[in-house]
Amino acid sequence: MQTAAWAAACATCHGTAGRAAPDAAVPPLAGRDAGWIAAQMRDFASGARPATIMHQIAKGYDEEQAARIAAWFAAQSPQEAP
């Protein structure tokens, strides 16, 4: 349950369960490869990937937390259930 709560903090920008709006400036995370998501988080935290806010957010999670968040988003369907 804690992982879902961490991931919920991402909803404002990345959409509920990682399903960003089609015209969003940020990528959807639902169904993405967990390794890709975790790598982006590491790059934001280290400053290797520039950002306006993600570098600050990513620094708030340790490696295990980032991996758990990445796995949670990877397990989400990119499409909402009918």
Backbone atoms as SQL, in Angstrom:
CREATE TABLE atoms (id INTEGER PRIMARY KEY, chain TEXT, resi INTEGER, resn TEXT, atom TEXT, x REAL, y REAL, z REAL);
INSERT INTO atoms VALUES
  (1, 'A', 1, 'MET', 'N', 0.823, -1.204, 0.000),
  (2, 'A', 1, 'MET', 'CA', 0.000, 0.000, 0.000),
  (3, 'A', 1, 'MET', 'C', 0.857, 1.253, 0.000),
  (4, 'A', 2, 'GLN', 'N', 1.982, 1.231, 0.674),
  (5, 'A', 2, 'GLN', 'CA', 2.829, 2.408, 0.732),
  (6, 'A', 2, 'GLN', 'C', 3.329, 2.814, -0.654),
  (7, 'A', 3, 'THR', 'N', 3.642, 1.842, -1.495),
  (8, 'A', 3, 'THR', 'CA', 4.126, 2.147, -2.841),
  (9, 'A', 3, 'THR', 'C', 3.066, 2.894, -3.632),
  (10, 'A', 4, 'ALA', 'N', 1.828, 2.475, -3.539),
  (11, 'A', 4, 'ALA', 'CA', 0.744, 3.157, -4.237),
  (12, 'A', 4, 'ALA', 'C', 0.608, 4.602, -3.745),
  (13, 'A', 5, 'ALA', 'N', 0.824, 4.830, -2.467),
  (14, 'A', 5, 'ALA', 'CA', 0.761, 6.186, -1.922),
  (15, 'A', 5, 'ALA', 'C', 1.895, 7.042, -2.483),
  (16, 'A', 6, 'TRP', 'N', 3.094, 6.469, -2.581),
  (17, 'A', 6, 'TRP', 'CA', 4.210, 7.212, -3.181),
  (18, 'A', 6, 'TRP', 'C', 3.876, 7.557, -4.628),
  (19, 'A', 7, 'ALA', 'N', 3.362, 6.586, -5.369),
  (20, 'A', 7, 'ALA', 'CA', 3.032, 6.792, -6.779),
  (21, 'A', 7, 'ALA', 'C', 1.909, 7.809, -6.951),
  (22, 'A', 8, 'ALA', 'N', 1.000, 7.870, -5.991),
  (23, 'A', 8, 'ALA', 'CA', -0.105, 8.829, -6.080),
  (24, 'A', 8, 'ALA', 'C', 0.395, 10.265, -6.109),
  (25, 'A', 9, 'ALA', 'N', 1.560, 10.499, -5.535),
  (26, 'A', 9, 'ALA', 'CA', 2.133, 11.845, -5.550),
  (27, 'A', 9, 'ALA', 'C', 2.479, 12.291, -6.967),
  (28, 'A', 10, 'CYS', 'N', 2.559, 11.359, -7.893),
  (29, 'A', 10, 'CYS', 'CA', 2.929, 11.653, -9.281),
  (30, 'A', 10, 'CYS', 'C', 1.716, 12.008, -10.134),
  (31, 'A', 11, 'ALA', 'N', 0.509, 11.791, -9.605),
  (32, 'A', 11, 'ALA', 'CA', -0.719, 11.933, -10.388),
  (33, 'A', 11, 'ALA', 'C', -0.946, 13.342, -10.926),
  (34, 'A', 12, 'THR', 'N', -0.537, 14.354, -10.196),
  (35, 'A', 12, 'THR', 'CA', -0.786, 15.720, -10.644),
  (36, 'A', 12, 'THR', 'C', -0.205, 15.964, -12.032),
  (37, 'A', 13, 'CYS', 'N', 0.984, 15.451, -12.277),
  (38, 'A', 13, 'CYS', 'CA', 1.630, 15.663, -13.577),
  (39, 'A', 13, 'CYS', 'C', 1.477, 14.479, -14.526),
  (40, 'A', 14, 'HIS', 'N', 1.616, 13.268, -14.001),
  (41, 'A', 14, 'HIS', 'CA', 1.649, 12.075, -14.851),
  (42, 'A', 14, 'HIS', 'C', 0.302, 11.378, -14.972),
  (43, 'A', 15, 'GLY', 'N', -0.725, 11.903, -14.325),
  (44, 'A', 15, 'GLY', 'CA', -2.062, 11.330, -14.423),
  (45, 'A', 15, 'GLY', 'C', -2.303, 10.213, -13.419),
  (46, 'A', 16, 'THR', 'N', -3.576, 9.948, -13.173),
  (47, 'A', 16, 'THR', 'CA', -3.954, 8.885, -12.259),
  (48, 'A', 16, 'THR', 'C', -3.395, 7.561, -12.768),
  (49, 'A', 17, 'ALA', 'N', -2.708, 6.832, -11.910),
  (50, 'A', 17, 'ALA', 'CA', -2.075, 5.550, -12.251),
  (51, 'A', 17, 'ALA', 'C', -1.103, 5.690, -13.417),
  (52, 'A', 18, 'GLY', 'N', -0.582, 6.899, -13.610),
  (53, 'A', 18, 'GLY', 'CA', 0.423, 7.097, -14.651),
  (54, 'A', 18, 'GLY', 'C', -0.135, 7.273, -16.044),
  (55, 'A', 19, 'ARG', 'N', -1.431, 7.506, -16.158),
  (56, 'A', 19, 'ARG', 'CA', -2.058, 7.697, -17.465),
  (57, 'A', 19, 'ARG', 'C', -2.192, 9.192, -17.744),
  (58, 'A', 20, 'ALA', 'N', -1.122, 9.789, -18.223),
  (59, 'A', 20, 'ALA', 'CA', -1.112, 11.227, -18.516),
  (60, 'A', 20, 'ALA', 'C', -2.065, 11.531, -19.670),
  (61, 'A', 21, 'ALA', 'N', -2.610, 12.729, -19.648),
  (62, 'A', 21, 'ALA', 'CA', -3.481, 13.168, -20.740),
  (63, 'A', 21, 'ALA', 'C', -2.674, 13.198, -22.047),
  (64, 'A', 22, 'PRO', 'N', -3.328, 12.930, -23.168),
  (65, 'A', 22, 'PRO', 'CA', -2.613, 12.904, -24.444),
  (66, 'A', 22, 'PRO', 'C', -1.838, 14.187, -24.761),
  (67, 'A', 23, 'ASP', 'N', -2.315, 15.317, -24.288),
  (68, 'A', 23, 'ASP', 'CA', -1.640, 16.585, -24.572),
  (69, 'A', 23, 'ASP', 'C', -0.713, 17.042, -23.443),
  (70, 'A', 24, 'ALA', 'N', -0.452, 16.164, -22.484),
  (71, 'A', 24, 'ALA', 'CA', 0.399, 16.508, -21.339),
  (72, 'A', 24, 'ALA', 'C', 1.845, 16.717, -21.788),
  (73, 'A', 25, 'ALA', 'N', 2.535, 17.599, -21.098),
  (74, 'A', 25, 'ALA', 'CA', 3.942, 17.873, -21.397),
  (75, 'A', 25, 'ALA', 'C', 4.864, 16.811, -20.814),
  (76, 'A', 26, 'VAL', 'N', 4.322, 15.938, -19.975),
  (77, 'A', 26, 'VAL', 'CA', 5.109, 14.879, -19.340),
  (78, 'A', 26, 'VAL', 'C', 4.676, 13.526, -19.899),
  (79, 'A', 27, 'PRO', 'N', 5.562, 12.539, -19.869),
  (80, 'A', 27, 'PRO', 'CA', 5.194, 11.239, -20.435),
  (81, 'A', 27, 'PRO', 'C', 4.276, 10.448, -19.513),
  (82, 'A', 28, 'PRO', 'N', 3.416, 9.605, -20.109),
  (83, 'A', 28, 'PRO', 'CA', 2.664, 8.677, -19.279),
  (84, 'A', 28, 'PRO', 'C', 3.628, 7.632, -18.722),
  (85, 'A', 29, 'LEU', 'N', 3.340, 7.126, -17.547),
  (86, 'A', 29, 'LEU', 'CA', 4.210, 6.125, -16.915),
  (87, 'A', 29, 'LEU', 'C', 3.578, 4.734, -16.894),
  (88, 'A', 30, 'ALA', 'N', 2.265, 4.654, -16.997),
  (89, 'A', 30, 'ALA', 'CA', 1.568, 3.368, -16.940),
  (90, 'A', 30, 'ALA', 'C', 2.053, 2.439, -18.042),
  (91, 'A', 31, 'GLY', 'N', 2.448, 1.227, -17.647),
  (92, 'A', 31, 'GLY', 'CA', 2.875, 0.221, -18.604),
  (93, 'A', 31, 'GLY', 'C', 4.292, 0.375, -19.138),
  (94, 'A', 32, 'ARG', 'N', 4.980, 1.434, -18.744),
  (95, 'A', 32, 'ARG', 'CA', 6.373, 1.622, -19.183),
  (96, 'A', 32, 'ARG', 'C', 7.275, 0.621, -18.491),
  (97, 'A', 33, 'ASP', 'N', 8.418, 0.383, -19.087),
  (98, 'A', 33, 'ASP', 'CA', 9.403, -0.513, -18.497),
  (99, 'A', 33, 'ASP', 'C', 9.885, 0.042, -17.160),
  (100, 'A', 34, 'ALA', 'N', 9.860, -0.797, -16.131),
  (101, 'A', 34, 'ALA', 'CA', 10.269, -0.361, -14.793),
  (102, 'A', 34, 'ALA', 'C', 11.719, 0.109, -14.785),
  (103, 'A', 35, 'GLY', 'N', 12.578, -0.552, -15.528),
  (104, 'A', 35, 'GLY', 'CA', 13.977, -0.143, -15.592),
  (105, 'A', 35, 'GLY', 'C', 14.134, 1.250, -16.174),
  (106, 'A', 36, 'TRP', 'N', 13.340, 1.569, -17.179),
  (107, 'A', 36, 'TRP', 'CA', 13.385, 2.904, -17.792),
  (108, 'A', 36, 'TRP', 'C', 12.943, 3.956, -16.783),
  (109, 'A', 37, 'ILE', 'N', 11.837, 3.689, -16.085),
  (110, 'A', 37, 'ILE', 'CA', 11.329, 4.654, -15.097),
  (111, 'A', 37, 'ILE', 'C', 12.362, 4.880, -13.999),
  (112, 'A', 38, 'ALA', 'N', 12.918, 3.800, -13.464),
  (113, 'A', 38, 'ALA', 'CA', 13.909, 3.914, -12.392),
  (114, 'A', 38, 'ALA', 'C', 15.145, 4.673, -12.877),
  (115, 'A', 39, 'ALA', 'N', 15.562, 4.425, -14.110),
  (116, 'A', 39, 'ALA', 'CA', 16.726, 5.138, -14.659),
  (117, 'A', 39, 'ALA', 'C', 16.444, 6.632, -14.791),
  (118, 'A', 40, 'GLN', 'N', 15.228, 6.983, -15.194),
  (119, 'A', 40, 'GLN', 'CA', 14.872, 8.401, -15.297),
  (120, 'A', 40, 'GLN', 'C', 14.911, 9.055, -13.927),
  (121, 'A', 41, 'MET', 'N', 14.389, 8.343, -12.927),
  (122, 'A', 41, 'MET', 'CA', 14.408, 8.878, -11.556),
  (123, 'A', 41, 'MET', 'C', 15.842, 9.112, -11.087),
  (124, 'A', 42, 'ARG', 'N', 16.724, 8.147, -11.366),
  (125, 'A', 42, 'ARG', 'CA', 18.139, 8.308, -10.980),
  (126, 'A', 42, 'ARG', 'C', 18.757, 9.499, -11.704),
  (127, 'A', 43, 'ASP', 'N', 18.466, 9.626, -12.995),
  (128, 'A', 43, 'ASP', 'CA', 19.034, 10.731, -13.769),
  (129, 'A', 43, 'ASP', 'C', 18.516, 12.081, -13.291),
  (130, 'A', 44, 'PHE', 'N', 17.245, 12.161, -12.939),
  (131, 'A', 44, 'PHE', 'CA', 16.718, 13.407, -12.382),
  (132, 'A', 44, 'PHE', 'C', 17.397, 13.719, -11.049),
  (133, 'A', 45, 'ALA', 'N', 17.494, 12.721, -10.180),
  (134, 'A', 45, 'ALA', 'CA', 18.076, 12.927, -8.851),
  (135, 'A', 45, 'ALA', 'C', 19.536, 13.366, -8.931),
  (136, 'A', 46, 'SER', 'N', 20.274, 12.816, -9.884),
  (137, 'A', 46, 'SER', 'CA', 21.698, 13.153, -10.004),
  (138, 'A', 46, 'SER', 'C', 21.937, 14.454, -10.760),
  (139, 'A', 47, 'GLY', 'N', 20.923, 14.921, -11.460),
  (140, 'A', 47, 'GLY', 'CA', 21.084, 16.119, -12.281),
  (141, 'A', 47, 'GLY', 'C', 21.500, 15.801, -13.706),
  (142, 'A', 48, 'ALA', 'N', 21.671, 14.517, -14.035),
  (143, 'A', 48, 'ALA', 'CA', 22.054, 14.132, -15.394),
  (144, 'A', 48, 'ALA', 'C', 20.951, 14.461, -16.402),
  (145, 'A', 49, 'ARG', 'N', 19.718, 14.462, -15.949),
  (146, 'A', 49, 'ARG', 'CA', 18.597, 14.849, -16.803),
  (147, 'A', 49, 'ARG', 'C', 18.007, 16.131, -16.235),
  (148, 'A', 50, 'PRO', 'N', 18.044, 17.209, -17.006),
  (149, 'A', 50, 'PRO', 'CA', 17.521, 18.479, -16.508),
  (150, 'A', 50, 'PRO', 'C', 16.001, 18.441, -16.332),
  (151, 'A', 51, 'ALA', 'N', 15.536, 19.217, -15.392),
  (152, 'A', 51, 'ALA', 'CA', 14.099, 19.266, -15.122),
  (153, 'A', 51, 'ALA', 'C', 13.756, 20.549, -14.390),
  (154, 'A', 52, 'THR', 'N', 12.481, 20.862, -14.390),
  (155, 'A', 52, 'THR', 'CA', 12.037, 22.022, -13.620),
  (156, 'A', 52, 'THR', 'C', 11.706, 21.626, -12.186),
  (157, 'A', 53, 'ILE', 'N', 11.110, 20.452, -12.004),
  (158, 'A', 53, 'ILE', 'CA', 10.716, 20.018, -10.668),
  (159, 'A', 53, 'ILE', 'C', 11.136, 18.585, -10.349),
  (160, 'A', 54, 'MET', 'N', 11.238, 17.725, -11.374),
  (161, 'A', 54, 'MET', 'CA', 11.505, 16.306, -11.121),
  (162, 'A', 54, 'MET', 'C', 12.823, 16.063, -10.396),
  (163, 'A', 55, 'HIS', 'N', 13.811, 16.897, -10.589),
  (164, 'A', 55, 'HIS', 'CA', 15.072, 16.683, -9.876),
  (165, 'A', 55, 'HIS', 'C', 14.863, 16.806, -8.366),
  (166, 'A', 56, 'GLN', 'N', 13.985, 17.683, -7.948),
  (167, 'A', 56, 'GLN', 'CA', 13.703, 17.831, -6.521),
  (168, 'A', 56, 'GLN', 'C', 12.864, 16.662, -6.006),
  (169, 'A', 57, 'ILE', 'N', 11.892, 16.245, -6.783),
  (170, 'A', 57, 'ILE', 'CA', 11.030, 15.138, -6.368),
  (171, 'A', 57, 'ILE', 'C', 11.835, 13.844, -6.288),
  (172, 'A', 58, 'ALA', 'N', 12.626, 13.560, -7.306),
  (173, 'A', 58, 'ALA', 'CA', 13.384, 12.306, -7.363),
  (174, 'A', 58, 'ALA', 'C', 14.370, 12.185, -6.200),
  (175, 'A', 59, 'LYS', 'N', 14.916, 13.294, -5.757),
  (176, 'A', 59, 'LYS', 'CA', 15.857, 13.260, -4.628),
  (177, 'A', 59, 'LYS', 'C', 15.177, 12.828, -3.330),
  (178, 'A', 60, 'GLY', 'N', 13.848, 12.875, -3.293),
  (179, 'A', 60, 'GLY', 'CA', 13.111, 12.497, -2.091),
  (180, 'A', 60, 'GLY', 'C', 12.941, 10.997, -1.905),
  (181, 'A', 61, 'TYR', 'N', 13.377, 10.212, -2.895),
  (182, 'A', 61, 'TYR', 'CA', 13.226, 8.760, -2.825),
  (183, 'A', 61, 'TYR', 'C', 14.590, 8.097, -2.897),
  (184, 'A', 62, 'ASP', 'N', 14.778, 7.044, -2.105),
  (185, 'A', 62, 'ASP', 'CA', 16.022, 6.286, -2.215),
  (186, 'A', 62, 'ASP', 'C', 15.882, 5.286, -3.366),
  (187, 'A', 63, 'GLU', 'N', 16.939, 4.538, -3.647),
  (188, 'A', 63, 'GLU', 'CA', 16.947, 3.590, -4.776),
  (189, 'A', 63, 'GLU', 'C', 15.824, 2.565, -4.676),
  (190, 'A', 64, 'GLU', 'N', 15.627, 2.005, -3.486),
  (191, 'A', 64, 'GLU', 'CA', 14.578, 0.989, -3.312),
  (192, 'A', 64, 'GLU', 'C', 13.201, 1.581, -3.545),
  (193, 'A', 65, 'GLN', 'N', 12.955, 2.754, -2.998),
  (194, 'A', 65, 'GLN', 'CA', 11.662, 3.398, -3.191),
  (195, 'A', 65, 'GLN', 'C', 11.417, 3.698, -4.666),
  (196, 'A', 66, 'ALA', 'N', 12.424, 4.227, -5.345),
  (197, 'A', 66, 'ALA', 'CA', 12.294, 4.534, -6.770),
  (198, 'A', 66, 'ALA', 'C', 12.013, 3.262, -7.564),
  (199, 'A', 67, 'ALA', 'N', 12.681, 2.172, -7.225),
  (200, 'A', 67, 'ALA', 'CA', 12.456, 0.895, -7.919),
  (201, 'A', 67, 'ALA', 'C', 11.038, 0.389, -7.673),
  (202, 'A', 68, 'ARG', 'N', 10.555, 0.545, -6.461),
  (203, 'A', 68, 'ARG', 'CA', 9.185, 0.100, -6.150),
  (204, 'A', 68, 'ARG', 'C', 8.154, 0.952, -6.881),
  (205, 'A', 69, 'ILE', 'N', 8.375, 2.255, -6.930),
  (206, 'A', 69, 'ILE', 'CA', 7.479, 3.148, -7.665),
  (207, 'A', 69, 'ILE', 'C', 7.501, 2.782, -9.151),
  (208, 'A', 70, 'ALA', 'N', 8.685, 2.558, -9.695),
  (209, 'A', 70, 'ALA', 'CA', 8.825, 2.189, -11.107),
  (210, 'A', 70, 'ALA', 'C', 8.076, 0.891, -11.404),
  (211, 'A', 71, 'ALA', 'N', 8.213, -0.090, -10.526),
  (212, 'A', 71, 'ALA', 'CA', 7.528, -1.373, -10.720),
  (213, 'A', 71, 'ALA', 'C', 6.013, -1.191, -10.644),
  (214, 'A', 72, 'TRP', 'N', 5.561, -0.339, -9.750),
  (215, 'A', 72, 'TRP', 'CA', 4.124, -0.085, -9.617),
  (216, 'A', 72, 'TRP', 'C', 3.574, 0.503, -10.908),
  (217, 'A', 73, 'PHE', 'N', 4.248, 1.523, -11.454),
  (218, 'A', 73, 'PHE', 'CA', 3.785, 2.128, -12.706),
  (219, 'A', 73, 'PHE', 'C', 3.868, 1.136, -13.864),
  (220, 'A', 74, 'ALA', 'N', 4.912, 0.333, -13.905),
  (221, 'A', 74, 'ALA', 'CA', 5.061, -0.661, -14.971),
  (222, 'A', 74, 'ALA', 'C', 3.910, -1.656, -14.964),
  (223, 'A', 75, 'ALA', 'N', 3.373, -1.943, -13.793),
  (224, 'A', 75, 'ALA', 'CA', 2.287, -2.916, -13.670),
  (225, 'A', 75, 'ALA', 'C', 0.914, -2.331, -14.006),
  (226, 'A', 76, 'GLN', 'N', 0.829, -1.030, -14.177),
  (227, 'A', 76, 'GLN', 'CA', -0.452, -0.392, -14.482),
  (228, 'A', 76, 'GLN', 'C', -0.751, -0.488, -15.980),
  (229, 'A', 77, 'SER', 'N', -2.007, -0.674, -16.298),
  (230, 'A', 77, 'SER', 'CA', -2.420, -0.701, -17.701),
  (231, 'A', 77, 'SER', 'C', -2.406, 0.717, -18.258),
  (232, 'A', 78, 'PRO', 'N', -1.856, 0.898, -19.454),
  (233, 'A', 78, 'PRO', 'CA', -1.892, 2.244, -20.049),
  (234, 'A', 78, 'PRO', 'C', -3.307, 2.696, -20.384),
  (235, 'A', 79, 'GLN', 'N', -4.228, 1.761, -20.459),
  (236, 'A', 79, 'GLN', 'CA', -5.633, 2.069, -20.772),
  (237, 'A', 79, 'GLN', 'C', -6.481, 1.882, -19.530),
  (238, 'A', 80, 'GLU', 'N', -7.443, 2.758, -19.333),
  (239, 'A', 80, 'GLU', 'CA', -8.376, 2.570, -18.233),
  (240, 'A', 80, 'GLU', 'C', -9.294, 1.402, -18.555),
  (241, 'A', 81, 'ALA', 'N', -9.648, 0.647, -17.541),
  (242, 'A', 81, 'ALA', 'CA', -10.572, -0.477, -17.733),
  (243, 'A', 81, 'ALA', 'C', -11.941, 0.055, -18.138),
  (244, 'A', 82, 'PRO', 'N', -12.617, -0.653, -19.039),
  (245, 'A', 82, 'PRO', 'CA', -13.965, -0.171, -19.473),
  (246, 'A', 82, 'PRO', 'C', -14.982, -0.241, -18.369);
